[in-house]
Amino acid sequence: MACHGGNGKGILPGMPDFTDPKGVLKLPTAVLVQRVEHGFSDGKAPMAMPPKGNNPALNTQDIRDVIAYLCHHFGG
């Protein structure tokens, strides 16, 4: 929520908008897992997403569960 906001639209310009029907949540789950697990920057956002969202305790299943929640909640 700190970066994407409670509404999923991103709190700063360039942050991915989870509500965009053609947005980042349309990527294959494997790509999303890779990006969350290892961090990601596309150069558009003012800061990179840190690996595991700065929570080193997350395992791959936790990450898959978060992605599933986001896709369900925001319509990805």
Phi and psi restraints in degrees (range 20) as a CNS / XPLOR table:
assign (resid 1 and name C) (resid 2 and name N)
       (resid 2 and name CA) (resid 2 and name C) 1.0 -62.3 20.0 2
assign (resid 2 and name N) (resid 2 and name CA)
       (resid 2 and name C) (resid 3 and name N) 1.0 -31.7 20.0 2
assign (resid 2 and name C) (resid 3 and name N)
       (resid 3 and name CA) (resid 3 and name C) 1.0 -107.8 20.0 2
assign (resid 3 and name N) (resid 3 and name CA)
       (resid 3 and name C) (resid 4 and name N) 1.0 -38.9 20.0 2
assign (resid 3 and name C) (resid 4 and name N)
       (resid 4 and name CA) (resid 4 and name C) 1.0 -92.9 20.0 2
assign (resid 4 and name N) (resid 4 and name CA)
       (resid 4 and name C) (resid 5 and name N) 1.0 -12.9 20.0 2
assign (resid 4 and name C) (resid 5 and name N)
       (resid 5 and name CA) (resid 5 and name C) 1.0 77.5 20.0 2
assign (resid 5 and name N) (resid 5 and name CA)
       (resid 5 and name C) (resid 6 and name N) 1.0 159.2 20.0 2
assign (resid 5 and name C) (resid 6 and name N)
       (resid 6 and name CA) (resid 6 and name C) 1.0 -64.8 20.0 2
assign (resid 6 and name N) (resid 6 and name CA)
       (resid 6 and name C) (resid 7 and name N) 1.0 -24.9 20.0 2
assign (resid 6 and name C) (resid 7 and name N)
       (resid 7 and name CA) (resid 7 and name C) 1.0 -93.4 20.0 2
assign (resid 7 and name N) (resid 7 and name CA)
       (resid 7 and name C) (resid 8 and name N) 1.0 -2.4 20.0 2
assign (resid 7 and name C) (resid 8 and name N)
       (resid 8 and name CA) (resid 8 and name C) 1.0 78.0 20.0 2
assign (resid 8 and name N) (resid 8 and name CA)
       (resid 8 and name C) (resid 9 and name N) 1.0 3.9 20.0 2
assign (resid 8 and name C) (resid 9 and name N)
       (resid 9 and name CA) (resid 9 and name C) 1.0 -88.9 20.0 2
assign (resid 9 and name N) (resid 9 and name CA)
       (resid 9 and name C) (resid 10 and name N) 1.0 -6.4 20.0 2
assign (resid 9 and name C) (resid 10 and name N)
       (resid 10 and name CA) (resid 10 and name C) 1.0 89.8 20.0 2
assign (resid 10 and name N) (resid 10 and name CA)
       (resid 10 and name C) (resid 11 and name N) 1.0 138.1 20.0 2
assign (resid 10 and name C) (resid 11 and name N)
       (resid 11 and name CA) (resid 11 and name C) 1.0 -91.0 20.0 2
assign (resid 11 and name N) (resid 11 and name CA)
       (resid 11 and name C) (resid 12 and name N) 1.0 -15.8 20.0 2
assign (resid 11 and name C) (resid 12 and name N)
       (resid 12 and name CA) (resid 12 and name C) 1.0 -130.2 20.0 2
assign (resid 12 and name N) (resid 12 and name CA)
       (resid 12 and name C) (resid 13 and name N) 1.0 152.7 20.0 2
assign (resid 12 and name C) (resid 13 and name N)
       (resid 13 and name CA) (resid 13 and name C) 1.0 -55.5 20.0 2
assign (resid 13 and name N) (resid 13 and name CA)
       (resid 13 and name C) (resid 14 and name N) 1.0 136.4 20.0 2
assign (resid 13 and name C) (resid 14 and name N)
       (resid 14 and name CA) (resid 14 and name C) 1.0 95.5 20.0 2
assign (resid 14 and name N) (resid 14 and name CA)
       (resid 14 and name C) (resid 15 and name N) 1.0 -16.8 20.0 2
assign (resid 14 and name C) (resid 15 and name N)
       (resid 15 and name CA) (resid 15 and name C) 1.0 -72.1 20.0 2
assign (resid 15 and name N) (resid 15 and name CA)
       (resid 15 and name C) (resid 16 and name N) 1.0 140.2 20.0 2
assign (resid 15 and name C) (resid 16 and name N)
       (resid 16 and name CA) (resid 16 and name C) 1.0 -58.7 20.0 2
assign (resid 16 and name N) (resid 16 and name CA)
       (resid 16 and name C) (resid 17 and name N) 1.0 137.9 20.0 2
assign (resid 16 and name C) (resid 17 and name N)
       (resid 17 and name CA) (resid 17 and name C) 1.0 -96.8 20.0 2
assign (resid 17 and name N) (resid 17 and name CA)
       (resid 17 and name C) (resid 18 and name N) 1.0 106.6 20.0 2
assign (resid 17 and name C) (resid 18 and name N)
       (resid 18 and name CA) (resid 18 and name C) 1.0 -66.9 20.0 2
assign (resid 18 and name N) (resid 18 and name CA)
       (resid 18 and name C) (resid 19 and name N) 1.0 -15.3 20.0 2
assign (resid 18 and name C) (resid 19 and name N)
       (resid 19 and name CA) (resid 19 and name C) 1.0 -89.3 20.0 2
assign (resid 19 and name N) (resid 19 and name CA)
       (resid 19 and name C) (resid 20 and name N) 1.0 -6.9 20.0 2
assign (resid 19 and name C) (resid 20 and name N)
       (resid 20 and name CA) (resid 20 and name C) 1.0 -70.1 20.0 2
assign (resid 20 and name N) (resid 20 and name CA)
       (resid 20 and name C) (resid 21 and name N) 1.0 119.2 20.0 2
assign (resid 20 and name C) (resid 21 and name N)
       (resid 21 and name CA) (resid 21 and name C) 1.0 -62.9 20.0 2
assign (resid 21 and name N) (resid 21 and name CA)
       (resid 21 and name C) (resid 22 and name N) 1.0 -16.8 20.0 2
assign (resid 21 and name C) (resid 22 and name N)
       (resid 22 and name CA) (resid 22 and name C) 1.0 -112.5 20.0 2
assign (resid 22 and name N) (resid 22 and name CA)
       (resid 22 and name C) (resid 23 and name N) 1.0 16.2 20.0 2
assign (resid 22 and name C) (resid 23 and name N)
       (resid 23 and name CA) (resid 23 and name C) 1.0 -84.1 20.0 2
assign (resid 23 and name N) (resid 23 and name CA)
       (resid 23 and name C) (resid 24 and name N) 1.0 -164.2 20.0 2
assign (resid 23 and name C) (resid 24 and name N)
       (resid 24 and name CA) (resid 24 and name C) 1.0 -58.2 20.0 2
assign (resid 24 and name N) (resid 24 and name CA)
       (resid 24 and name C) (resid 25 and name N) 1.0 -31.6 20.0 2
assign (resid 24 and name C) (resid 25 and name N)
       (resid 25 and name CA) (resid 25 and name C) 1.0 -71.4 20.0 2
assign (resid 25 and name N) (resid 25 and name CA)
       (resid 25 and name C) (resid 26 and name N) 1.0 -6.6 20.0 2
assign (resid 25 and name C) (resid 26 and name N)
       (resid 26 and name CA) (resid 26 and name C) 1.0 -84.4 20.0 2
assign (resid 26 and name N) (resid 26 and name CA)
       (resid 26 and name C) (resid 27 and name N) 1.0 -8.5 20.0 2
assign (resid 26 and name C) (resid 27 and name N)
       (resid 27 and name CA) (resid 27 and name C) 1.0 -67.5 20.0 2
assign (resid 27 and name N) (resid 27 and name CA)
       (resid 27 and name C) (resid 28 and name N) 1.0 155.3 20.0 2
assign (resid 27 and name C) (resid 28 and name N)
       (resid 28 and name CA) (resid 28 and name C) 1.0 -58.5 20.0 2
assign (resid 28 and name N) (resid 28 and name CA)
       (resid 28 and name C) (resid 29 and name N) 1.0 145.9 20.0 2
assign (resid 28 and name C) (resid 29 and name N)
       (resid 29 and name CA) (resid 29 and name C) 1.0 -54.6 20.0 2
assign (resid 29 and name N) (resid 29 and name CA)
       (resid 29 and name C) (resid 30 and name N) 1.0 -39.6 20.0 2
assign (resid 29 and name C) (resid 30 and name N)
       (resid 30 and name CA) (resid 30 and name C) 1.0 -60.3 20.0 2
assign (resid 30 and name N) (resid 30 and name CA)
       (resid 30 and name C) (resid 31 and name N) 1.0 -37.7 20.0 2
assign (resid 30 and name C) (resid 31 and name N)
       (resid 31 and name CA) (resid 31 and name C) 1.0 -68.0 20.0 2
assign (resid 31 and name N) (resid 31 and name CA)
       (resid 31 and name C) (resid 32 and name N) 1.0 -44.1 20.0 2
assign (resid 31 and name C) (resid 32 and name N)
       (resid 32 and name CA) (resid 32 and name C) 1.0 -63.2 20.0 2
assign (resid 32 and name N) (resid 32 and name CA)
       (resid 32 and name C) (resid 33 and name N) 1.0 -42.0 20.0 2
assign (resid 32 and name C) (resid 33 and name N)
       (resid 33 and name CA) (resid 33 and name C) 1.0 -60.5 20.0 2
assign (resid 33 and name N) (resid 33 and name CA)
       (resid 33 and name C) (resid 34 and name N) 1.0 -46.2 20.0 2
assign (resid 33 and name C) (resid 34 and name N)
       (resid 34 and name CA) (resid 34 and name C) 1.0 -58.1 20.0 2
assign (resid 34 and name N) (resid 34 and name CA)
       (resid 34 and name C) (resid 35 and name N) 1.0 -45.1 20.0 2
assign (resid 34 and name C) (resid 35 and name N)
       (resid 35 and name CA) (resid 35 and name C) 1.0 -65.8 20.0 2
assign (resid 35 and name N) (resid 35 and name CA)
       (resid 35 and name C) (resid 36 and name N) 1.0 -40.8 20.0 2
assign (resid 35 and name C) (resid 36 and name N)
       (resid 36 and name CA) (resid 36 and name C) 1.0 -70.7 20.0 2
assign (resid 36 and name N) (resid 36 and name CA)
       (resid 36 and name C) (resid 37 and name N) 1.0 -43.8 20.0 2
assign (resid 36 and name C) (resid 37 and name N)
       (resid 37 and name CA) (resid 37 and name C) 1.0 -64.8 20.0 2
assign (resid 37 and name N) (resid 37 and name CA)
       (resid 37 and name C) (resid 38 and name N) 1.0 -40.7 20.0 2
assign (resid 37 and name C) (resid 38 and name N)
       (resid 38 and name CA) (resid 38 and name C) 1.0 -108.6 20.0 2
assign (resid 38 and name N) (resid 38 and name CA)
       (resid 38 and name C) (resid 39 and name N) 1.0 -2.9 20.0 2
assign (resid 38 and name C) (resid 39 and name N)
       (resid 39 and name CA) (resid 39 and name C) 1.0 86.7 20.0 2
assign (resid 39 and name N) (resid 39 and name CA)
       (resid 39 and name C) (resid 40 and name N) 1.0 164.4 20.0 2
assign (resid 39 and name C) (resid 40 and name N)
       (resid 40 and name CA) (resid 40 and name C) 1.0 -162.6 20.0 2
assign (resid 40 and name N) (resid 40 and name CA)
       (resid 40 and name C) (resid 41 and name N) 1.0 145.3 20.0 2
assign (resid 40 and name C) (resid 41 and name N)
       (resid 41 and name CA) (resid 41 and name C) 1.0 -144.1 20.0 2
assign (resid 41 and name N) (resid 41 and name CA)
       (resid 41 and name C) (resid 42 and name N) 1.0 129.1 20.0 2
assign (resid 41 and name C) (resid 42 and name N)
       (resid 42 and name CA) (resid 42 and name C) 1.0 -102.5 20.0 2
assign (resid 42 and name N) (resid 42 and name CA)
       (resid 42 and name C) (resid 43 and name N) 1.0 1.7 20.0 2
assign (resid 42 and name C) (resid 43 and name N)
       (resid 43 and name CA) (resid 43 and name C) 1.0 83.3 20.0 2
assign (resid 43 and name N) (resid 43 and name CA)
       (resid 43 and name C) (resid 44 and name N) 1.0 -6.4 20.0 2
assign (resid 43 and name C) (resid 44 and name N)
       (resid 44 and name CA) (resid 44 and name C) 1.0 -92.5 20.0 2
assign (resid 44 and name N) (resid 44 and name CA)
       (resid 44 and name C) (resid 45 and name N) 1.0 -34.0 20.0 2
assign (resid 44 and name C) (resid 45 and name N)
       (resid 45 and name CA) (resid 45 and name C) 1.0 -82.0 20.0 2
assign (resid 45 and name N) (resid 45 and name CA)
       (resid 45 and name C) (resid 46 and name N) 1.0 151.5 20.0 2
assign (resid 45 and name C) (resid 46 and name N)
       (resid 46 and name CA) (resid 46 and name C) 1.0 -68.6 20.0 2
assign (resid 46 and name N) (resid 46 and name CA)
       (resid 46 and name C) (resid 47 and name N) 1.0 -13.9 20.0 2
assign (resid 46 and name C) (resid 47 and name N)
       (resid 47 and name CA) (resid 47 and name C) 1.0 -149.2 20.0 2
assign (resid 47 and name N) (resid 47 and name CA)
       (resid 47 and name C) (resid 48 and name N) 1.0 155.3 20.0 2
assign (resid 47 and name C) (resid 48 and name N)
       (resid 48 and name CA) (resid 48 and name C) 1.0 -78.9 20.0 2
assign (resid 48 and name N) (resid 48 and name CA)
       (resid 48 and name C) (resid 49 and name N) 1.0 153.4 20.0 2
assign (resid 48 and name C) (resid 49 and name N)
       (resid 49 and name CA) (resid 49 and name C) 1.0 -78.2 20.0 2
assign (resid 49 and name N) (resid 49 and name CA)
       (resid 49 and name C) (resid 50 and name N) 1.0 125.1 20.0 2
assign (resid 49 and name C) (resid 50 and name N)
       (resid 50 and name CA) (resid 50 and name C) 1.0 -74.1 20.0 2
assign (resid 50 and name N) (resid 50 and name CA)
       (resid 50 and name C) (resid 51 and name N) 1.0 153.6 20.0 2
assign (resid 50 and name C) (resid 51 and name N)
       (resid 51 and name CA) (resid 51 and name C) 1.0 -53.6 20.0 2
assign (resid 51 and name N) (resid 51 and name CA)
       (resid 51 and name C) (resid 52 and name N) 1.0 134.1 20.0 2
assign (resid 51 and name C) (resid 52 and name N)
       (resid 52 and name CA) (resid 52 and name C) 1.0 54.6 20.0 2
assign (resid 52 and name N) (resid 52 and name CA)
       (resid 52 and name C) (resid 53 and name N) 1.0 25.8 20.0 2
assign (resid 52 and name C) (resid 53 and name N)
       (resid 53 and name CA) (resid 53 and name C) 1.0 57.2 20.0 2
assign (resid 53 and name N) (resid 53 and name CA)
       (resid 53 and name C) (resid 54 and name N) 1.0 30.9 20.0 2
assign (resid 53 and name C) (resid 54 and name N)
       (resid 54 and name CA) (resid 54 and name C) 1.0 67.8 20.0 2
assign (resid 54 and name N) (resid 54 and name CA)
       (resid 54 and name C) (resid 55 and name N) 1.0 22.4 20.0 2
assign (resid 54 and name C) (resid 55 and name N)
       (resid 55 and name CA) (resid 55 and name C) 1.0 -121.6 20.0 2
assign (resid 55 and name N) (resid 55 and name CA)
       (resid 55 and name C) (resid 56 and name N) 1.0 88.6 20.0 2
assign (resid 55 and name C) (resid 56 and name N)
       (resid 56 and name CA) (resid 56 and name C) 1.0 -63.3 20.0 2
assign (resid 56 and name N) (resid 56 and name CA)
       (resid 56 and name C) (resid 57 and name N) 1.0 -12.0 20.0 2
assign (resid 56 and name C) (resid 57 and name N)
       (resid 57 and name CA) (resid 57 and name C) 1.0 -77.2 20.0 2
assign (resid 57 and name N) (resid 57 and name CA)
       (resid 57 and name C) (resid 58 and name N) 1.0 -14.5 20.0 2
assign (resid 57 and name C) (resid 58 and name N)
       (resid 58 and name CA) (resid 58 and name C) 1.0 -66.4 20.0 2
assign (resid 58 and name N) (resid 58 and name CA)
       (resid 58 and name C) (resid 59 and name N) 1.0 133.6 20.0 2
assign (resid 58 and name C) (resid 59 and name N)
       (resid 59 and name CA) (resid 59 and name C) 1.0 -106.3 20.0 2
assign (resid 59 and name N) (resid 59 and name CA)
       (resid 59 and name C) (resid 60 and name N) 1.0 177.6 20.0 2
assign (resid 59 and name C) (resid 60 and name N)
       (resid 60 and name CA) (resid 60 and name C) 1.0 -60.4 20.0 2
assign (resid 60 and name N) (resid 60 and name CA)
       (resid 60 and name C) (resid 61 and name N) 1.0 -39.2 20.0 2
assign (resid 60 and name C) (resid 61 and name N)
       (resid 61 and name CA) (resid 61 and name C) 1.0 -66.6 20.0 2
assign (resid 61 and name N) (resid 61 and name CA)
       (resid 61 and name C) (resid 62 and name N) 1.0 -39.1 20.0 2
assign (resid 61 and name C) (resid 62 and name N)
       (resid 62 and name CA) (resid 62 and name C) 1.0 -58.3 20.0 2
assign (resid 62 and name N) (resid 62 and name CA)
       (resid 62 and name C) (resid 63 and name N) 1.0 -44.8 20.0 2
assign (resid 62 and name C) (resid 63 and name N)
       (resid 63 and name CA) (resid 63 and name C) 1.0 -63.3 20.0 2
assign (resid 63 and name N) (resid 63 and name CA)
       (resid 63 and name C) (resid 64 and name N) 1.0 -43.4 20.0 2
assign (resid 63 and name C) (resid 64 and name N)
       (resid 64 and name CA) (resid 64 and name C) 1.0 -61.1 20.0 2
assign (resid 64 and name N) (resid 64 and name CA)
       (resid 64 and name C) (resid 65 and name N) 1.0 -39.8 20.0 2
assign (resid 64 and name C) (resid 65 and name N)
       (resid 65 and name CA) (resid 65 and name C) 1.0 -64.7 20.0 2
assign (resid 65 and name N) (resid 65 and name CA)
       (resid 65 and name C) (resid 66 and name N) 1.0 -41.9 20.0 2
assign (resid 65 and name C) (resid 66 and name N)
       (resid 66 and name CA) (resid 66 and name C) 1.0 -63.4 20.0 2
assign (resid 66 and name N) (resid 66 and name CA)
       (resid 66 and name C) (resid 67 and name N) 1.0 -44.6 20.0 2
assign (resid 66 and name C) (resid 67 and name N)
       (resid 67 and name CA) (resid 67 and name C) 1.0 -61.6 20.0 2
assign (resid 67 and name N) (resid 67 and name CA)
       (resid 67 and name C) (resid 68 and name N) 1.0 -43.8 20.0 2
assign (resid 67 and name C) (resid 68 and name N)
       (resid 68 and name CA) (resid 68 and name C) 1.0 -60.3 20.0 2
assign (resid 68 and name N) (resid 68 and name CA)
       (resid 68 and name C) (resid 69 and name N) 1.0 -42.4 20.0 2
assign (resid 68 and name C) (resid 69 and name N)
       (resid 69 and name CA) (resid 69 and name C) 1.0 -61.3 20.0 2
assign (resid 69 and name N) (resid 69 and name CA)
       (resid 69 and name C) (resid 70 and name N) 1.0 -48.3 20.0 2
assign (resid 69 and name C) (resid 70 and name N)
       (resid 70 and name CA) (resid 70 and name C) 1.0 -60.2 20.0 2
assign (resid 70 and name N) (resid 70 and name CA)
       (resid 70 and name C) (resid 71 and name N) 1.0 -44.5 20.0 2
assign (resid 70 and name C) (resid 71 and name N)
       (resid 71 and name CA) (resid 71 and name C) 1.0 -63.2 20.0 2
assign (resid 71 and name N) (resid 71 and name CA)
       (resid 71 and name C) (resid 72 and name N) 1.0 -40.9 20.0 2
assign (resid 71 and name C) (resid 72 and name N)
       (resid 72 and name CA) (resid 72 and name C) 1.0 -68.9 20.0 2
assign (resid 72 and name N) (resid 72 and name CA)
       (resid 72 and name C) (resid 73 and name N) 1.0 -46.7 20.0 2
assign (resid 72 and name C) (resid 73 and name N)
       (resid 73 and name CA) (resid 73 and name C) 1.0 -69.9 20.0 2
assign (resid 73 and name N) (resid 73 and name CA)
       (resid 73 and name C) (resid 74 and name N) 1.0 -39.4 20.0 2
assign (resid 73 and name C) (resid 74 and name N)
       (resid 74 and name CA) (resid 74 and name C) 1.0 -104.9 20.0 2
assign (resid 74 and name N) (resid 74 and name CA)
       (resid 74 and name C) (resid 75 and name N) 1.0 4.7 20.0 2
assign (resid 74 and name C) (resid 75 and name N)
       (resid 75 and name CA) (resid 75 and name C) 1.0 79.4 20.0 2
assign (resid 75 and name N) (resid 75 and name CA)
       (resid 75 and name C) (resid 76 and name N) 1.0 22.4 20.0 2
